[in-house]
């Protein structure tokens, strides 16, 4: 995989356990800073669906 600019949420700028979410023209690449080799690639529609589900409480316990 090409080297991507990894962005961390400002809330976790100094944390060692946080999500990193680089976005390219055709995909969003998710990983945890604790597992840098484990990357999940989502298409842009999949990313939008995930964000919508989170906002709508679809994953709340």
C-alpha positions as CSV (number, residue, x, y, z in Angstrom):
1,X,0.0,0.0,0.0
2,X,1.3,3.5,-0.8
3,X,2.3,5.7,2.1
4,X,-0.7,7.7,3.2
5,X,-0.9,10.8,5.3
6,X,-2.5,9.6,8.5
7,X,-4.7,12.0,10.3
8,X,-5.6,11.7,14.0
9,X,-8.6,13.4,15.6
10,X,-7.3,16.5,17.4
11,X,-8.9,15.1,20.6
12,X,-6.3,12.3,20.5
13,X,-3.3,14.1,19.1
14,X,-1.0,12.9,21.8
15,X,-2.6,9.5,22.5
16,X,-1.0,6.2,21.6
17,X,-4.3,4.4,21.0
18,X,-6.4,6.2,18.5
19,X,-8.0,5.8,15.1
20,X,-6.1,7.1,12.0
21,X,-8.1,7.8,8.9
22,X,-6.4,8.8,5.7
23,X,-8.8,9.5,2.8
24,X,-7.8,9.1,-0.9
25,X,-9.8,9.9,-4.0
26,X,-11.6,6.5,-4.0
27,X,-11.3,5.1,-0.5
28,X,-11.0,5.6,3.3
29,X,-8.3,3.6,5.1
30,X,-9.0,3.0,8.8
31,X,-6.4,1.7,11.3
32,X,-5.7,1.8,15.0
33,X,-2.4,3.3,16.0
34,X,-1.9,0.2,18.2
35,X,-2.2,-2.1,15.1
36,X,-0.6,-0.1,12.3
37,X,-0.5,-3.1,9.9
38,X,-4.2,-3.8,10.2
39,X,-5.9,-1.5,7.7
40,X,-9.5,-1.6,6.7
41,X,-10.3,-0.1,3.3
42,X,-13.8,1.3,2.8
43,X,-15.2,2.8,-0.4
44,X,-16.6,6.3,-0.1
45,X,-20.3,5.0,0.0
46,X,-19.3,2.5,2.7
47,X,-17.7,5.2,4.7
48,X,-20.8,7.4,4.4
49,X,-23.0,4.5,5.5
50,X,-20.7,3.8,8.5
51,X,-20.9,7.5,9.6
52,X,-24.6,7.6,9.2
53,X,-25.0,4.4,11.3
54,X,-22.8,5.9,14.0
55,X,-24.8,9.1,14.0
56,X,-28.1,7.3,14.1
57,X,-27.0,5.1,17.1
58,X,-27.1,1.9,15.0
59,X,-24.0,0.5,16.9
60,X,-25.0,1.7,20.4
61,X,-25.0,-1.2,22.9
